[in-house]
Amino acid sequence: MKPLLTISRGIDGLNQWIGKLSLLMILASTAISAGNALIRYTIGWGSNALLEIQWYLFAAVFMLGAGYGFLRGVHVRIDFISHRFSARGRNWLDVAGILIFLLPFCILMIDLGVPLAINAYVSQETSFNPGGLLRWPIYAFIPVGFGLLALQAISELIKRLHFLYGNGPDVLAHAEPETAVD
């Protein structure tokens, strides 16, 4: 179980780093938005590329931050059902949810997202807006984001199984969402 826990800690560290990077993307998006508005209203110049980069950053935060959200326990849960179970029952419910729903959904989205990103890259697809950006970077966030979410699902699965079979800590006992990034 120790090698699996080492892998789990590595995945957790990766998604923790991505979560901190997401904060910088939010800051960049906010600065670009404010700068774009300031320039537009003071000298009358605007840029579709600046508008689109805001959207790209905003989308990146959500796509890349999904694994981080799962790590921190701020994802949607079915507490109205799970709170009726014992600690072991809650962990088994999470194991089933990860294996039956989350991982297959992540695999499906990666499978659909990779060709979308590749086709946009090969065709050099751009936005229809004048001065718009290439689309492949934003499409690439789909498989990358779901890949990070799938990795975090594997990490959470390891932790649940460690609790169920290895007398590890019950990570669901402390599943209160945290409000600050460590």
Secondary structure as GFF3:
##gff-version 3
##sequence-region A 1 182
A	DSSP	alpha_helix	2	43	.	.	.	ID=ss1
A	DSSP	alpha_helix	48	72	.	.	.	ID=ss2
A	DSSP	alpha_helix	79	82	.	.	.	ID=ss3
A	DSSP	alpha_helix	87	97	.	.	.	ID=ss4
A	DSSP	pi_helix	98	102	.	.	.	ID=ss5
A	DSSP	alpha_helix	103	123	.	.	.	ID=ss6
A	DSSP	alpha_helix	136	166	.	.	.	ID=ss7
A	DSSP	three_ten_helix	171	174	.	.	.	ID=ss8
###
